[in-house]
Amino acid sequence: MKILLTGGAGYIGSHVLNLLGQDGHDIVVVDNLSTGRKEALLYGRHEEFNLEETERLEELIKKEKFQACLHFAGSIIVPESVEKPIKYYQNNTQNSLELIRLCEKHGVHNFIFSSTAALYGDSATNGICTEESPLIPINPYGRSKLMTEMMLEDTSKVTNLNYVALRYFNVAGANVDLKVGQCSPNATHLIKIASECATGKRPGMEIFGEDYDTKDGTCVRDYIHVDDLAQAHVDALKFLVTKKESAVLNCGYGHGYSVKEVVETVKRVTGKDFEVKITGRRAGDAGTLISKAGKIREVIGWTPKYDDLDLIVRTAFEWEAKLS
């Protein structure tokens, strides 16, 4: 297929690009390299520009006659979204609106959207989110993504555009063959930060709050290996092409670990100790977010291979050591 992939030099986009490239698809990546790395572009052709350059984007879409668009480009840091909401609505919502409009205009009928479990906020029952859980995001990051899902839903009802919105839980680890991994500057992902501590790149780390209503007082999250998440996109693309219908799907394993449990796992798997300080809560953090993860298996036939926290941690650490 001829595929447009936005944000393909970033963490998740590069892992999806790796799988799509291995499958022989013809891919054009649009990425401004603000957080991504050119070295992560293992396949395809790279067009370096910002999505808000709509004239250039339209020219590309019109010329290439893409059959599908996978949209990863966006801002993802929850605390930053609280401090800079306009940036998030512009980058995540406005740019997505223009991309959807241009895809619909030029006949790109298959659209996969990089969404988030942040849409659920604190609405989950016992911290477990189904796709039918109320959507009550508690930060601008989640709200900006929710607006894009709403735009896709409304557009798909009156056009030939079909979409899959994949609501990520906590993505972690690196490609099992260490071809690509997480290189985001100033990363805020827990396992990435702990791996930086284990490799000596950071002197220590902080845990933001231990007074949540969880088993040890720290936030609980559903961690999914990035290669499994990448495979979900490949399966979603096959679903769109064959079924020609839309879906909204959680991407997680259906169980969670607390921040303290993850930190202890990193120390045990790597054999490295490092300083950990307890500090106050961060704005916009929910206490528990765990997926109800059966629908994605049923709808698109996704079968995860790497549901193992030790494996997730080991690949993250080995990738971090490789970067040293």
N, C-alpha and C positions, 0 to 999 in steps of 0.2 A: 504493500500500500504506500501511497504518497502521504506522509504525515508531517504536520506542523507541530513542533514541540517547543512550547515557551518555557523558559527557565531550565533548559536542559543541562546547563553547566552547574546547577546547584546539587544539593545533597540527594534528594529523592529523584529529581529529574535525570541525573546522570546514571543512576541505577536502572531506571526504566529504559533510558537510551541504550544502555549496554545490552539488555535483553532484546529490545526491538531490532537493534543492529545485528545481533546474532541471528535473528529470524529473517534477515535480508530485506527489511523494509527500507524505503527511500525516504530519508528523514532530513528536514531542515529545522535547525535549532535557532530560535530567536532568544538571545540572552545578552544583556548589557554588561555582564561580568561584574556587577556591583557586589555580589556575594559569591557568585560561582567562579569556577576556575576553568580556563581553556584546556588544561591538561585532562580534565574530566570528560571531554568530548571525544569519546572513543570511536564514534561513528557519525555519519551524516555531514551536512554542510552547515557552517555557522554563519549566521547573520547577526552582527553586533549592533544593536540599537535598542532604544527604549520603547516599550509598548505604547506609550502615549504619542509616539510619532505615527499617528494614524494613517497619514498619507502613504508613508513608506510601508506600513503594515498592509494596507489595502493593496498596494501595488504588488507586494509579494504574494498575497493570497490569491489575487486575481490571476497572476502569471502562472503560479505553480499548480493550480487546480487540485488542491489537497483533498483527500478523501476523509481525513480525520484530523482533529486537533486535540492535543493533550496539553492542558493548561496548568503549569506549575509556578509560573512567575508570580511573585507576590512577597509581601512582608509578613513575618511570622512570629515576631517576638512580643509576647503578651504584655509585659511591663512597658515596653516602648509604645505599644498601641494606646495604653492609658495616658502616656505623656504626650504622644503625637497622633491624636486620632485622625486629623485631616490627612496625614501621610497615608494612613491605612485605608481610608475611604477612597482616596485618589488612586492608590496603587492596586488595592485589592478589588474595589468595587467599580470605580469609574473605568479603569483600564479593562476590566473583565467585560463590562457592558459593551465597550467598543469592539472588543474581540468577538463577542457573541454576535453583535450586529453584522460585522464583516463576514463571519462564517456563514450566517444565515443568508446574507446578500449574495454571496458567491458560491453557494451550493456545497458547503462543507457540512455534511449532515450528521457526522459522528463526533461527539464532543465529550471528553473526559475531564472532569474538574477535580482539582486537588482541594478537597474540603477538610473539615476538622471536627473533632469531638468537642471542641470549644463551643459549638453551637448549643450544646445541651446545658451549659452552665452548671448550676446546682440542682437541675430539675429531675435528675435521675432518681429512681426508687432504689434506696440502699446503695447509691452510687453506680448502679448498673443501667446502661443506656441501651434502649432498643431504638430502631429507626423511627418508631412511633412516639418516643419520649418527647415531651414538650420542648420546643426550641426556645430557650431563654438565655442567650449568651450574656455573660456578665462583664465583657470587656469589648472594646472596639474591634479587636482582631476577630473575635467570633462574630460580631455583628456584621462586619464587612464581608465575611465569608457567607453568612446567612443570606445577605442581600443578593449575592451572586447565585446562590442556589434558587432563590425565588425568581430571579430573572430567567434562569434556565428553564424552570418549571413552566412559567408563563409563556415563554417563547415556544417551547416544545408543543404546547397545546394547539397552537395556531399555525405552525410551520412544519417542514419536514425534518427539522433538527431534533435528533435524539441524543440523550446525554446519560452518563453515569457520574454521579457525584460520590466520591469515595471519602468518607469521613474518617480521617486518620486518628488513631489514638497515639500513643507515644512511640514514635519511630526511632530506632536505635541500631547500633552495630554498623558493620561495613560489609561490602561484598565478600563472600566467603573465599573467593580467590584473590582478594585484596587488589582488584583492578581499580576500584573506586571506593571512596569513603567520604566521611564528613570533613569538609575543609572550611566551613563557614567561619569567618572572622568573628571574634567575640561571641562564640556560641553560648547558648543558654540551656542546651539540652543536658540533663543530669549525667547520663552515662558518658557523654563526650567530655564534660568537665572533670568527672572522676578519673577518666582515662588520662587526661592531661596531667592530673595530679600524680597518677601512678607512674607516668613517664618523666616526672620531674619538671614539666613545663609550667606547672603552677605550684606555689608553695603549699597551698591548701584550698579548701572550699567551704562554702556556707550551706547550711540547711535552713530554708526559709519557713520557720514556724514549726513547733512541735505541740501545738494545742488544738489540732484538728480532731474531729470525732472519728478517729481511726484507731487501729489496734496499738500503734505506738506513738500516736499524735502527729505523725508526719503524713504528707499527702500520699495517696495511693493511686497508681497509674497502671494502665494496661500497655505493656511494652511489646512492640511488634518489630521483628527483624526486617531491615530495609529490603533485603532480597525477596522476602515473602510479600512485602508491600508492592514491590516492583512487579512481581508475577501477577498480583491482583489487577494491575493496569493492563497487562497483556491479555488476561482473561476477560476483562471488561471490554476491551476493544473487539475481541472475537464475539462477545455477546451482542454488542451494538450492530456489528456487521450482519450477523446471522438472524437476530431476533427483531431488529429494527424497532426497539422500544426502549424506554428510559427506566432508570433505577437509581435509588439512593441506598448506599450500603455502608455499614460500619466496617472498618478495617482494624481488627484487633484479634486477640486470642481468647478473650472472654474470662481472663483472670488477671489479678493485679499484684503489684509489689509496692511496699512503702519506700519512701526515699531512704530511710535508714537501712532497709533490707538490701536495696540496690547498692548503696555505698559499701556495706559489708561484703556483698558478693564481689564487687570490684577488688577490694582488698584481698579477699581469699583467692580469687582466680589469678590475679596478677602476682600475688605474694609481696605486694608493696603496701606499706603503711603511709598515711599522710594525715595532716591535720584537718579536722572537721569542726567548724564552729556552728553553734545554733544561734540564729538571729530571728528577727521578726518576719511576719508573713509578707509576701509580695502582693501587691495589688492585682486583683483579677484571677487569683488562683482558686480553683474549686478543691474541696477536700478529697473527694474520690471520683474517679472517672474510669469505669470499666465497661467494655463493650459486651453487648449481647451479640454474639458473632456468628449465629447460625445462618442468617439470611444470605450472606455473601457466598457461603458454600453451596446453598441450594440454588441461587439464581444464576451465578456465573461459573459454578463448578470449581471454585478456588480451593486448593488443598495446600495448606502451609507445610513447610518442611523444617522450619528452624525455630519451633516453639520451645526454646530452651534459654533461660536467662544467662546461664554460664556461657553458652555459645555466643549470644549477643554481646556479652561483655568481652569475651576473648577476641572476637573479630574487631570490636571497637578499639581495644587496647593494641592489638597487633598493627592495625592501621595507623594508630597514633604513633607507635614506635617507628613505623616505616617512614612517617613524615619527619621524624627527628633528624 
